[in-house]
Amino acid sequence: MAKPIVAIVGRPNVGKSTLFNKIAGRRIAIVEDTPGVTRDRIYADAQWCGKEFTMVDTGGIEPESKDNILFQMRAQAEIAINTAHVIVFVVNVHDGVTATDAAVAAMLQKSGKPVLLACNKCDAPGQPPVQLYEFYNLGIGDPIAVSAIHGMGTGDLLDLIVENFPSDISDEEDDSLKIAIVGKPNVGKSSLINKILGQDRVIVSPIAGTTRDSIDTSYEQDGKKYTLIDTAGMRKRGKIDESIERYSVIRSLNSVERADVALIMIDATEGITEQDTKIAGYAHDNGKASIIAVNKWDAIEKTDKSQKEFRDKINNILGFMTYAPIMFISAKTGQRVNRLFEMFEYVSNQNSMRVTTGALNDCINEATAKTQPPSDKGKRLKIYYGTQASVKPPTFILFVNDQELFHFSYLRYIENQIRMTFGFEGTPLKFIIREREDKNK
């Protein structure tokens, strides 16, 4: 089920990132007293009153060209309207209503989307400052007095946010396997979909960033239904010049979240980039079944060692995702494209696989007998038993005598032994470590 998206918008330096961090409960967005510090989107899952949502901290609405102010503001506001389910419009109560505030508010007012007006920097306890009432002139409802830095008023704001979520934004009735095709701009995502469909259903252009929104396309093969999600290309931070593309990444990452499988496309002619690592990391962190597709394999000079060398580079750079199958394809010629659907089904099944508690503990006991658990100051780690708690991704709870002794390297060893025994190819595994008293003491 896709989570509702809450976009936090406003001018630079009104406290959007501080509010974001306060709601998220941890310091995620960079906060500095300098306008424009947030150059790219920051995302975090949040929860309030039992309802989960994805929160988006956006860059300040600050047009780069003074001659283009109205156009740039309109472009950013319209994209925010189209992508978010609830918009939190943050203003600085001490600045009063600025011309920028009024222009953006006028566009938000026509959207039909729920817009909440958060008047930030109401830091003094007691009655809100008199400047608060000036913001009624924006015509988008009651201003909500908040202090992002102290947390005052954020509970009331969150109550209103969850009250305004749409009643149903899920895809529960859709039984198709959803494939999010992700990657940096111009890697060939749209070309791949067109090759699969056998027609130009999706616009293809050599200009990076042509696809600005996520596009869902239904497809059926061998009686099985698929939804192909062509996501907007993700650009490296600092290279997102167009304001429209600054917001397009919202849909890209939300598409990964609502997909069953992430197809991570890498450009063979460019090699693996830092942005590829970030995209793969997002799919990994969201527990998605994943496949790495090296596209444009037809466009490079190859030797009999080329695939192995490229595969080794991927596994070295994407060391956290060595479980993902790597395929070398060409969206242009169709090379190995027909094998993708078999792999989609395979990794999706691996992502949903369960193992019995008995078989899991046999594997763990064999692993600990083979390589003794670590010890510290005479105390050795004991793994009493493990059980699988859930799927998508497969999640295991391990009960131990001391969490501090369970070093990351040994957990990685246990994970590798589980993979060797059961497979789990193409899916991340999640582990929850819990302490339990040793009754045999």
Secondary structure, DSSP 8 states (H G I E B T S, - for coil): ----EEEEEESTTSSHHHHHHHHHTS--S---SSTT---S-EEEEEEETTEEEEEEE------S-GGGHHHHHHHHHHHHHHH-SEEEEEEEGGG-S-HHHHHHHHHHHTS-S-EEEEEE---SSSS--GGGGGGGGG-SS--EE-BTTTTBTHHHHHHHHHHTS-S----TT--SEEEEEE-STTSSHHHHHHHHHTS--S---SSTT---S-EEEEEEETTEEEEEEE------TT---SHHHHHHHHHHHHHHHH-SEEEEEEETTT---HHHHHHHHHHHHTT-EEEEEEE-GGGS---TTHHHHHHHHHHHHTGGGTTS-EEE-BTTTTBTGGGHHHHHHHHHHHHT----HHHHHHHHHHHHHHS---EETTEE--EEEEEEEETTTTEEEEEES-GGG--HHHHHHHHHHHHHHH--TTS--EEEEEE---TT-
